[in-house]
Amino acid sequence: MNFDLKKLDLEAAAAEKCDLLAVLVTESAKPGKDSVSQLIAQATKQGDFSAKVGKLLQSYGSAAVSARRLVLLGAGDGSARAVRQAALSLSALLKGPQVKRMVVTSVSALEGAAVSALVQAVAEASYVYTTTKSKAEPRALSRCVVGVPDVAKVRSEFDTGVALVAGVEFAREWGNRPANHATPSMLADAAKSLAKQPRIQCKIHGPAEVAKLGMGAFMAVAQGTEQPLRFIELHYRGGAKDQPAIALVGKGITFDTGGISIKPAGEMDEMKFDMCGAASVLGVFKALGELQPAINVVGLIPACENMPDGRAVKPGDVVTSMSGQTIEILNTDAEGRLVLCDALTYAARFKPAAVIDIATLTGACVIALGGVRSGLYANRDDLATALEKAGEVSLDPCWRMPLDDEYAEGLKSNFADMGNVAGRAGGSITAAKFLQKFVADMPWAHLDIAGTAWKGGAAKGSTGRPVGLLMRYLLTQASLSAVAKRAAATRATPARGKTPKPTKAGAAAKQA
């Protein structure tokens, strides 16, 4: 779908011909004398409408507007969170075939963050999955005009919101596809399609290349399936050549049976979502291609299936990781950490400014945090703080969890350098402690998205999280880098009319 940003006041918005005019009304709004404002005032006075978040009033065929439908939306305090909730209340209407073009505006001017949230919420409310349905009706909404009083003031955040829509929907698409429509090879093809965008390059490593790299843990997970593994390597080069990249590592288990430690049958179909970490990395690169920020990013995705055939790895087997550390596989259903550990070792060759792995790693994290916040682990306080802030701003929140060394005690093994599990207690933490053994001194964070990457039940489907969090973090880092670069340039440039004082080394060189 297409989004447009246009200068519109309420009167101009009412004159726009469209299928739906949605007007956000904040609690502090002061309606004017135009026809829409009069409707708002009358509806409020009669008690038919309130500006509280989630309140909605529909009007059909009103003489006051050119739109076929008018909807008043309560937007509370006008914050990004409130605006998002208001827009999501339109879901039933936007998923129908009647609304092809809509205009959305607000009685009060919205901040840039709220505009970005509005764009993303409209896309989420109207999203429809169709890929494997023979008679599915695609999204009818093709154009959304966002009316604001000052286009220049919110342009940057609007563009960010539009790019995030592209990234999140790319992630949702691949997360939602059944495993036979999202094999490791198909995931690799999706990554290659992103290389059509400027500044993005893609390299695919097959089984022979992965074997040559010595990724014994990754190969062990894949040895029980007929689908060949793929190790996907993406590069976005938007920053200076000497600027260290930020590495994103996404777990890409395209289907997880649990292997020999097979899962229960109930809801096993949802294990197609076990590659949502990989999907989020693909979504981030989609958004990077749209926005083109000045930053360097590496994306690494170890992609394979975890199946239980006669060649499958067995409980008690010992494998050698790319780092040289040996692992006793006590539970073959703890496979995500096995593919990630080799990818983290590979990431070290890029000397990244930070490495962040994203994985639907543990059911224990779902028990701890539910579906609201992703679990965050980090070995540096500044990295953790930056990711937490990015999560809050993007409305894609996370929660920092502990990494005390005592949690690693259960990973000790009599037959290898470590086991791949440490019992049920603190399962999400011990999984993170396992991964930490492979990051050496790199600034590292781990996002356990097992509770946030998809929804079950009637709303079953991928959420596209944490594309929003990751993009906000990357854009902030790009901005900080630009500020530092300008400050360095200012320090290096002498004031006009003044000659820089020679250094001792410079004076010595001149005398020589």
SEVEXBA-799339 format. One line per field, with one value per residue (C-alpha): residue number from 1; chain; residue in one letter; y, z negated, x negated. Coordinates in steps of 0.25 Angstrom, whole numbers, plus 5000, padded with zeros to 4 digits. Each point is the difference from the previous one (the first is absolute). Layout:
REM residues N
numar	(NUM/...)
lumke	(A/...)
torvex	(a/...)
yy	(Y/...)
zz	(Z/...)
xx	(X/...)
REM end
This chain:
REM residues 512
numar	(1/2/3/4/5/6/7/8/9/10/11/12/13/14/15/16/17/18/19/20/21/22/23/24/25/26/27/28/29/30/31/32/33/34/35/36/37/38/39/40/41/42/43/44/45/46/47/48/49/50/51/52/53/54/55/56/57/58/59/60/61/62/63/64/65/66/67/68/69/70/71/72/73/74/75/76/77/78/79/80/81/82/83/84/85/86/87/88/89/90/91/92/93/94/95/96/97/98/99/100/101/102/103/104/105/106/107/108/109/110/111/112/113/114/115/116/117/118/119/120/121/122/123/124/125/126/127/128/129/130/131/132/133/134/135/136/137/138/139/140/141/142/143/144/145/146/147/148/149/150/151/152/153/154/155/156/157/158/159/160/161/162/163/164/165/166/167/168/169/170/171/172/173/174/175/176/177/178/179/180/181/182/183/184/185/186/187/188/189/190/191/192/193/194/195/196/197/198/199/200/201/202/203/204/205/206/207/208/209/210/211/212/213/214/215/216/217/218/219/220/221/222/223/224/225/226/227/228/229/230/231/232/233/234/235/236/237/238/239/240/241/242/243/244/245/246/247/248/249/250/251/252/253/254/255/256/257/258/259/260/261/262/263/264/265/266/267/268/269/270/271/272/273/274/275/276/277/278/279/280/281/282/283/284/285/286/287/288/289/290/291/292/293/294/295/296/297/298/299/300/301/302/303/304/305/306/307/308/309/310/311/312/313/314/315/316/317/318/319/320/321/322/323/324/325/326/327/328/329/330/331/332/333/334/335/336/337/338/339/340/341/342/343/344/345/346/347/348/349/350/351/352/353/354/355/356/357/358/359/360/361/362/363/364/365/366/367/368/369/370/371/372/373/374/375/376/377/378/379/380/381/382/383/384/385/386/387/388/389/390/391/392/393/394/395/396/397/398/399/400/401/402/403/404/405/406/407/408/409/410/411/412/413/414/415/416/417/418/419/420/421/422/423/424/425/426/427/428/429/430/431/432/433/434/435/436/437/438/439/440/441/442/443/444/445/446/447/448/449/450/451/452/453/454/455/456/457/458/459/460/461/462/463/464/465/466/467/468/469/470/471/472/473/474/475/476/477/478/479/480/481/482/483/484/485/486/487/488/489/490/491/492/493/494/495/496/497/498/499/500/501/502/503/504/505/506/507/508/509/510/511/512)
lumke	(A/A/A/A/A/A/A/A/A/A/A/A/A/A/A/A/A/A/A/A/A/A/A/A/A/A/A/A/A/A/A/A/A/A/A/A/A/A/A/A/A/A/A/A/A/A/A/A/A/A/A/A/A/A/A/A/A/A/A/A/A/A/A/A/A/A/A/A/A/A/A/A/A/A/A/A/A/A/A/A/A/A/A/A/A/A/A/A/A/A/A/A/A/A/A/A/A/A/A/A/A/A/A/A/A/A/A/A/A/A/A/A/A/A/A/A/A/A/A/A/A/A/A/A/A/A/A/A/A/A/A/A/A/A/A/A/A/A/A/A/A/A/A/A/A/A/A/A/A/A/A/A/A/A/A/A/A/A/A/A/A/A/A/A/A/A/A/A/A/A/A/A/A/A/A/A/A/A/A/A/A/A/A/A/A/A/A/A/A/A/A/A/A/A/A/A/A/A/A/A/A/A/A/A/A/A/A/A/A/A/A/A/A/A/A/A/A/A/A/A/A/A/A/A/A/A/A/A/A/A/A/A/A/A/A/A/A/A/A/A/A/A/A/A/A/A/A/A/A/A/A/A/A/A/A/A/A/A/A/A/A/A/A/A/A/A/A/A/A/A/A/A/A/A/A/A/A/A/A/A/A/A/A/A/A/A/A/A/A/A/A/A/A/A/A/A/A/A/A/A/A/A/A/A/A/A/A/A/A/A/A/A/A/A/A/A/A/A/A/A/A/A/A/A/A/A/A/A/A/A/A/A/A/A/A/A/A/A/A/A/A/A/A/A/A/A/A/A/A/A/A/A/A/A/A/A/A/A/A/A/A/A/A/A/A/A/A/A/A/A/A/A/A/A/A/A/A/A/A/A/A/A/A/A/A/A/A/A/A/A/A/A/A/A/A/A/A/A/A/A/A/A/A/A/A/A/A/A/A/A/A/A/A/A/A/A/A/A/A/A/A/A/A/A/A/A/A/A/A/A/A/A/A/A/A/A/A/A/A/A/A/A/A/A/A/A/A/A/A/A/A/A/A/A/A/A/A/A/A/A/A/A/A/A/A/A/A/A/A/A/A/A/A/A/A/A/A/A/A/A/A/A/A/A/A/A/A/A/A/A/A/A/A/A/A/A/A/A/A/A/A/A/A/A/A/A/A/A/A/A/A/A)
torvex	(m/n/f/d/l/k/k/l/d/l/e/a/a/a/a/e/k/c/d/l/l/a/v/l/v/t/e/s/a/k/p/g/k/d/s/v/s/q/l/i/a/q/a/t/k/q/g/d/f/s/a/k/v/g/k/l/l/q/s/y/g/s/a/a/v/s/a/r/r/l/v/l/l/g/a/g/d/g/s/a/r/a/v/r/q/a/a/l/s/l/s/a/l/l/k/g/p/q/v/k/r/m/v/v/t/s/v/s/a/l/e/g/a/a/v/s/a/l/v/q/a/v/a/e/a/s/y/v/y/t/t/t/k/s/k/a/e/p/r/a/l/s/r/c/v/v/g/v/p/d/v/a/k/v/r/s/e/f/d/t/g/v/a/l/v/a/g/v/e/f/a/r/e/w/g/n/r/p/a/n/h/a/t/p/s/m/l/a/d/a/a/k/s/l/a/k/q/p/r/i/q/c/k/i/h/g/p/a/e/v/a/k/l/g/m/g/a/f/m/a/v/a/q/g/t/e/q/p/l/r/f/i/e/l/h/y/r/g/g/a/k/d/q/p/a/i/a/l/v/g/k/g/i/t/f/d/t/g/g/i/s/i/k/p/a/g/e/m/d/e/m/k/f/d/m/c/g/a/a/s/v/l/g/v/f/k/a/l/g/e/l/q/p/a/i/n/v/v/g/l/i/p/a/c/e/n/m/p/d/g/r/a/v/k/p/g/d/v/v/t/s/m/s/g/q/t/i/e/i/l/n/t/d/a/e/g/r/l/v/l/c/d/a/l/t/y/a/a/r/f/k/p/a/a/v/i/d/i/a/t/l/t/g/a/c/v/i/a/l/g/g/v/r/s/g/l/y/a/n/r/d/d/l/a/t/a/l/e/k/a/g/e/v/s/l/d/p/c/w/r/m/p/l/d/d/e/y/a/e/g/l/k/s/n/f/a/d/m/g/n/v/a/g/r/a/g/g/s/i/t/a/a/k/f/l/q/k/f/v/a/d/m/p/w/a/h/l/d/i/a/g/t/a/w/k/g/g/a/a/k/g/s/t/g/r/p/v/g/l/l/m/r/y/l/l/t/q/a/s/l/s/a/v/a/k/r/a/a/a/t/r/a/t/p/a/r/g/k/t/p/k/p/t/k/a/g/a/a/a/k/q/a)
yy	(5000/5014/5011/5015/5012/5012/5014/5000/5006/4994/5008/4996/4986/5000/5004/4988/4990/4986/4988/5003/5013/4996/5012/4998/5008/5002/5004/5014/5003/5013/4998/5012/5005/4991/4989/4988/5008/5003/4985/4997/5010/4995/4986/5002/5009/4989/4990/4992/5002/5001/5003/4989/4990/4989/5008/5000/5006/4997/5009/4996/5009/5013/5013/5006/4992/4995/4986/4989/4997/5009/4994/5007/4994/5003/5002/5003/5008/5000/4992/4989/4989/5006/5003/4986/4994/5010/4996/4985/5001/5002/4986/4994/5011/5000/4985/5001/5003/5013/5009/5002/5014/5007/5013/5001/5013/5006/5011/5004/4999/4987/4998/4993/4987/5000/5002/4988/4991/5004/4996/4986/4998/5002/4990/4990/5002/4997/4989/4987/4988/4994/4992/4986/5002/4997/5010/5010/5015/5008/5013/5010/5012/5005/5015/5007/5015/5006/5014/5009/5015/5000/4990/5004/4998/4985/4996/4992/4992/4998/4994/4992/4994/4997/4993/4992/4996/4994/4993/4994/4995/4993/4993/4997/4994/4990/4997/4997/4991/4985/4992/4994/5014/5005/4990/5005/5001/5009/5008/5002/5004/5010/5006/5001/5008/5010/5002/5007/5012/5010/4997/4986/4988/4985/4988/4986/4989/4986/4987/4998/5015/4998/4987/5007/5011/4989/5003/4987/5004/5006/4988/4990/5007/4999/4985/4994/5007/4999/5015/5005/5011/5014/5010/5014/5012/5014/5013/5014/5010/5014/5005/5003/4989/5001/5000/4987/4993/4995/4986/4994/4984/4994/4986/4993/4987/4999/4989/4994/4986/5000/4989/4987/5007/5002/5010/4997/5000/5011/5014/4994/5007/5013/4995/5006/5013/4995/5008/5014/5004/4998/5007/5012/5002/4999/5011/5009/4999/5003/5012/5004/4999/5010/5010/4999/5005/5003/4987/4987/4987/4985/4990/4985/4990/4985/4993/4985/4991/4992/4986/4986/4990/4989/5010/5009/5004/4993/5004/4997/5003/5010/5010/5010/5014/5010/5006/4987/4998/4986/4999/4988/5000/4996/5004/5001/5010/5011/5001/5015/5003/4990/5007/5014/4997/4997/5012/5009/4994/5004/5014/5003/5000/5014/5006/5006/5012/4991/4986/4997/4987/4998/4987/4993/4993/4995/4997/5005/5014/4999/4996/5011/5012/4995/5006/5015/5001/4993/4995/5008/4995/5008/5000/5015/5010/5011/4990/4995/5014/5004/4988/5002/5015/4996/4990/5010/5011/4990/4994/4986/4999/4990/4997/4998/4987/4996/4993/4996/4990/4990/4997/4994/4989/4991/5000/4992/4986/4988/4997/5013/5015/5002/4995/5006/5001/5002/4996/5007/5010/5013/4994/5013/5005/4987/5001/5014/4995/4989/5011/5009/4989/5003/5015/5002/5015/5005/5010/4990/5000/4989/5002/4988/5002/4987/5008/5011/4995/4994/4999/4987/4998/5007/5011/4990/5006/5007/5013/5005/5003/5005/5007/5013/4999/4996/5011/5011/4995/5001/5013/5006/4994/5006/5014/4999/4996/5012/5010/4994/5002/5014/5003/4994/5008/5013/4997/4997/5013/5013/5012/5010/5009/4992/4991/4987/4999/4990/4987/4996/4989/5010/5010/4989/4995/5014/5002/4987)
zz	(5000/5002/4990/5003/4990/5004/4993/4996/4989/4996/5011/5011/4995/5000/5015/5004/5008/4994/4994/4986/4992/4986/4991/4987/4988/4988/4986/5001/5014/5003/5011/5010/5007/5012/5003/4995/4987/4998/5001/4990/4990/5002/4999/4987/4994/5003/4993/5013/5001/4991/5003/4991/5007/5007/5001/5014/5007/5015/5009/5013/5012/4992/5007/4993/5007/5014/4995/5000/4986/4988/4987/4988/4992/4985/5000/4985/4997/5015/4996/5010/4992/4999/5015/5003/4992/5006/5014/4997/4996/5015/5003/5003/5009/5007/5003/5008/5015/4999/4996/5011/4997/4987/4994/4985/4993/4986/4993/4993/5007/4997/4997/5010/4991/5000/5015/5002/4990/5008/5013/4994/4993/5013/5007/4989/4999/5015/5001/5007/5003/5013/5005/4998/5001/5013/4999/4990/5002/5000/4992/5006/4994/5011/4996/4986/5000/4987/4998/4991/4998/5002/5010/4998/4985/5000/5014/4994/4990/5011/5009/4989/4998/5014/5001/4987/5007/5011/4991/4990/5011/5007/4986/4998/5014/4998/4986/5004/5011/4998/4999/5013/5006/4992/5001/4997/5015/5002/4988/5007/5013/4991/4995/5015/5004/4990/5007/5011/4991/5000/4990/4997/5004/4997/4999/4998/4994/5003/4993/5006/4996/4986/4998/5004/4990/4989/4996/4993/4991/5011/5009/4989/4999/5015/5002/4997/5012/5015/5001/5002/4990/5005/4993/5004/5000/5002/5000/5000/5003/4997/4991/5002/5004/4987/4991/4993/5003/4991/5002/4999/4999/5002/4996/5013/4996/5011/4992/4987/4996/4989/5007/4992/4988/5007/4996/4996/5012/4995/5006/5007/5013/4993/5001/5014/4992/4995/5011/4996/4995/5014/5005/4992/5005/5014/4996/4995/5013/5008/4991/5002/5015/4999/4991/5004/4986/4999/4992/5003/4996/5002/5000/4997/5001/4997/5007/4999/4995/4987/5004/4994/5011/4999/5002/4989/4989/4987/4985/4995/5013/4999/5011/5003/5002/5009/4988/4997/4987/4999/4996/4995/5006/4988/5007/5015/4998/4995/5014/5002/4991/5008/5014/4993/4993/5013/5007/4988/5002/5014/4997/4992/5014/5003/4987/4997/4992/4994/5003/4997/5002/5001/4997/4997/4990/4987/4995/4987/5005/5004/4985/4995/5009/5007/5014/4996/4999/5006/4991/5001/4995/5002/4995/5001/4992/5011/5011/4991/4997/5015/5003/4989/5004/5015/4995/4993/5011/5010/4992/5001/4986/4994/4985/4996/4993/4991/5005/4987/5001/4990/5011/5009/4989/5006/5013/4995/5007/4997/5014/5007/4998/4997/5001/5009/4989/4984/4996/4999/4989/5007/5013/5008/4992/5001/5015/5001/4991/5010/5012/4992/5000/5015/5000/4994/4997/5011/4995/5001/4997/5001/5003/4996/5009/4997/4994/5009/5014/5002/4995/4998/4999/5009/5003/5004/5008/5000/4994/5007/4987/4997/5013/4994/4988/5008/5011/4989/4994/5013/5004/4986/5002/5014/4994/4989/5010/5009/4988/4995/5015/5000/4987/5004/5013/4992/4991/5012/5007/4994/4998/5012/5001/4989/5003/4992/4990/5005/4992/4995/5010/5011/4996/4999/5014/5006/4994/5006)
xx	(5000/4996/4999/5000/4997/5008/5003/5014/5008/5014/5008/4990/5001/5015/4999/4992/5007/4997/5007/4996/4997/4994/4998/4992/5005/4991/5005/4994/5005/5007/5010/5001/5012/4999/5011/4992/4997/5015/5003/4989/5006/5014/4997/4992/5011/5010/4991/4999/4985/4988/4985/4996/4991/5007/5013/5006/5012/5004/5008/5005/5003/4998/5003/4989/4989/4997/4996/5010/4997/4995/4994/4997/4988/4997/4985/4999/4987/4996/4987/4995/5005/5014/5000/4996/5011/5010/4996/5000/5015/5003/4995/5014/5003/4987/5000/5013/5001/5007/4988/4990/4996/5000/4996/4996/4997/5001/5007/4987/4986/4993/4985/4991/5000/5015/5000/4991/5008/5013/4994/4995/5014/5008/4991/5002/5015/5002/4989/5005/4992/5004/4988/5005/5015/5007/5011/4995/5004/4987/5000/5010/4994/4990/4997/5000/4998/4995/5005/4991/4999/4985/4994/4985/5001/5004/4994/4989/5008/5011/4989/4995/5014/5002/4986/5004/5013/4992/4990/5011/5009/4988/4997/5015/5001/4988/5004/5014/4996/5002/4987/5001/5001/4989/4988/4986/4998/5012/4996/4986/5008/5007/4987/4995/5012/4996/4987/5007/5001/4988/4989/5004/4992/5003/4992/5005/4992/5004/4997/4986/4996/5006/4992/4987/5003/5001/5014/5002/5011/5008/4998/5004/5014/5002/4995/5014/5007/5001/5000/4986/4995/4997/4991/5005/4991/5005/4993/5005/4989/5006/4989/4985/4991/4993/5012/5002/5013/5011/5003/5014/5000/5014/5004/5006/5005/5011/5007/4997/5005/4991/4992/4998/5005/5013/5010/5014/5010/5009/4997/4987/5005/4996/4985/5000/4998/4987/4993/5006/4986/4996/5012/4997/4986/5006/5010/4990/4992/5013/5002/4985/5001/5012/4994/4985/4994/4986/4996/4993/5008/4997/5011/4997/5011/4997/5012/5004/5011/4999/5005/5000/4995/4990/4988/5005/4991/5003/5001/4986/4992/4989/4997/4989/5004/4993/4993/4994/5008/5007/5015/5007/5014/5009/5013/5001/5012/4990/4995/5001/4988/4992/5002/4999/4986/4993/5006/4996/4986/5000/5005/4987/4992/5007/4995/5014/5004/5010/5007/5014/5006/5016/5006/5013/4991/5008/5013/4995/5000/5014/5003/4992/5005/5012/5002/4998/4985/4988/4990/4987/4986/4987/4986/4999/5008/5000/5005/5011/5004/5000/5009/5009/5002/5002/5011/5007/5000/5004/5011/4993/4995/4990/4996/4986/4998/4988/4987/4993/4989/5007/5011/4989/4997/5010/4994/4988/4998/4992/4997/4999/4996/5015/5014/5010/5011/5000/5013/5014/4997/4996/5000/5000/4988/4992/5002/4995/4988/4997/5000/4991/4989/4998/5000/4986/4998/5010/5011/5011/5015/5010/5015/5009/5013/5007/5011/5001/4997/5014/5014/5008/5014/5010/4990/4989/4989/4987/4999/4987/4994/4989/4998/5004/4991/4988/5002/5002/4987/4993/5005/4996/4986/4999/5004/4990/4989/5004/4999/4987/4995/5004/4994/4987/5000/5002/4989/4991/5003/4993/5008/5000/4988/4992/4989/5000/4988/4990/4998/4987/4999/5004/4989/4990/5004/4999/4985/4996)
REM end
